Amino acid sequence: QADRLDPLRPRRFCARRSPVAAPPPSRERTARGMANTNIHIGNLPLELDDAQLASIFSAYGTITWSRVFDSKGKPNKAAIVEFADAAEAKWVVESLNGNIPQGLTEPITVAFKQERGKGS
């Protein structure tokens, strides 16, 4: 019994791993009723950059992340904007789709971002 209490004797601990599930993908969160805060914006001018995008859309809510994508030869650009609040994202989709936000000169398309599925 003295051996078991020896502080210099190496000990083995049996560690059990608890399974921890990763957060569900965005599409699954939406299907479960969890809010989608990512919106896709199309028909943006070619000269628009990330800073201008953030400046324009921060007027409509708190942006947690945004990115303008290269046009790849198309006549306009597209972007993704993630809002901090689902209600803000919903308002932007419902109110700005087909309209001209302040700071732009042409109507834009706005929709909730759809995750790419396997095989898409």
Stockholm file with secondary structure:
# STOCKHOLM 1.0

chainA/1-120         QADRLDPLRPRRFCARRSPVAAPPPSRERTARGMANTNIHIGNLPLELDDAQLASIFSAYGTITWSRVFDSKGKPNKAAIVEFADAAEAKWVVESLNGNIPQGLTEPITVAFKQERGKGS
#=GR chainA/1-120 SS CTGGGCTTSCCCCCCCCCCCCCCCCHHHHHHTTCCCCEEEEEEECTTCCHHHHHHHHGGGSCEEEEEEECCTTSSSEEEEEEESSHHHHHHHHHHHTTSCCTTCSSCCEEEECCCCCTTC
#=GC SS_cons         CTGGGCTTSCCCCCCCCCCCCCCCCHHHHHHTTCCCCEEEEEEECTTCCHHHHHHHHGGGSCEEEEEEECCTTSSSEEEEEEESSHHHHHHHHHHHTTSCCTTCSSCCEEEECCCCCTTC
//
